């Protein structure tokens, strides 16, 4: 569990860094536009486009990986829950009844 939190923190830091680089490049592009230097402007546009494409590709890849990992984790948890319910049906019924009772009491208070 701690490893997943570390991975999430690392991913968030990388995303922040990517966005910071992108914003710096866009800021440079805006500043260069005010100077109206065509050679410098062309170089900054190319850098901005390149960083934008790189960032977009990384974000898409990270999104796909996150989706796959989440789907795999949820599938595993569903299988564990299903196995538990099949192995302990009366315990599962008791847990469900207790949860229903608590929710009913909380809703009845309002």
C-alpha positions as CSV (number, residue, x, y, z in Angstrom):
1,X,0.0,0.0,0.0
2,X,2.8,2.4,0.9
3,X,4.4,1.6,-2.5
4,X,1.3,2.7,-4.3
5,X,1.1,6.0,-2.4
6,X,4.8,6.6,-3.3
7,X,4.0,5.8,-7.0
8,X,1.0,8.2,-6.9
9,X,3.1,10.9,-5.3
10,X,5.9,10.4,-7.9
11,X,3.3,10.5,-10.7
12,X,1.8,13.7,-9.3
13,X,5.2,15.3,-9.0
14,X,6.0,14.4,-12.6
15,X,2.7,15.8,-13.8
16,X,3.4,19.1,-11.9
17,X,6.9,19.3,-13.5
18,X,5.4,18.6,-17.0
19,X,2.8,21.4,-16.5
20,X,5.4,23.8,-15.1
21,X,7.6,23.2,-18.2
22,X,4.7,23.7,-20.5
23,X,3.6,27.0,-18.8
24,X,7.2,28.3,-18.9
25,X,7.4,27.6,-22.6
26,X,4.0,29.3,-23.2
27,X,5.2,32.3,-21.2
28,X,8.4,32.5,-23.2
29,X,6.3,32.4,-26.4
30,X,4.0,35.2,-25.2
31,X,7.0,37.3,-24.2
32,X,8.7,36.7,-27.6
33,X,5.5,37.7,-29.4
34,X,5.7,41.1,-27.8
35,X,9.2,41.5,-29.2
36,X,8.1,40.4,-32.6
37,X,11.4,38.7,-33.4
38,X,10.5,36.2,-36.2
39,X,13.5,33.8,-35.8
40,X,13.2,33.7,-32.0
41,X,9.4,33.4,-32.4
42,X,9.7,30.4,-34.7
43,X,12.1,28.6,-32.3
44,X,9.9,29.2,-29.3
45,X,6.8,28.0,-31.2
46,X,8.6,24.8,-32.2
47,X,9.7,24.2,-28.5
48,X,6.2,24.9,-27.3
49,X,4.7,22.5,-29.8
50,X,7.3,19.8,-29.0
51,X,6.8,20.1,-25.3
52,X,3.0,20.1,-25.7
53,X,3.1,16.9,-27.8
54,X,5.5,15.3,-25.3
55,X,3.4,16.3,-22.3
56,X,0.2,15.2,-24.0
57,X,1.7,11.8,-24.9
58,X,3.0,11.3,-21.3
59,X,-0.4,12.3,-19.9
60,X,-2.2,9.9,-22.2
61,X,0.1,7.0,-21.3
62,X,-0.2,7.8,-17.6
63,X,-3.9,7.9,-17.9
64,X,-4.1,4.6,-19.6
65,X,-1.7,3.0,-17.1
66,X,-3.8,4.4,-14.2
67,X,-7.0,3.1,-15.8
68,X,-5.5,-0.4,-16.3
69,X,-4.1,-0.5,-12.7
70,X,-7.4,0.7,-11.2
71,X,-9.4,-1.8,-13.3
72,X,-7.0,-4.7,-12.3
73,X,-7.2,-3.7,-8.6
74,X,-11.0,-3.5,-8.6
75,X,-11.3,-6.8,-10.4
76,X,-9.1,-8.4,-7.8
77,X,-11.1,-6.9,-4.9
78,X,-14.4,-8.0,-6.5
79,X,-13.0,-11.5,-6.8
80,X,-11.9,-11.5,-3.2
81,X,-15.3,-10.2,-2.0
82,X,-17.1,-12.8,-4.1
83,X,-14.9,-15.6,-2.8
84,X,-15.6,-14.4,0.8
85,X,-19.3,-14.3,0.3
86,X,-19.4,-17.8,-1.1
87,X,-17.2,-19.1,1.7
88,X,-19.1,-17.3,4.5
89,X,-22.7,-16.7,3.4
90,X,-24.2,-16.3,6.8
91,X,-21.5,-13.9,7.9
92,X,-22.1,-11.9,4.7
93,X,-25.8,-11.8,5.4
94,X,-25.2,-10.5,8.9
95,X,-22.8,-7.8,7.7
96,X,-25.3,-6.7,5.1
97,X,-28.2,-6.6,7.6
98,X,-26.1,-4.6,10.1
99,X,-25.1,-2.1,7.4
100,X,-28.7,-1.8,6.4
101,X,-29.8,-1.3,10.0
102,X,-27.2,1.4,10.5
103,X,-28.0,3.3,7.3
104,X,-31.8,3.0,8.1
105,X,-31.2,4.4,11.6
106,X,-29.1,7.3,10.2
107,X,-31.7,8.2,7.6
108,X,-34.5,7.8,10.1
109,X,-32.9,10.5,12.3
110,X,-33.4,13.2,9.7
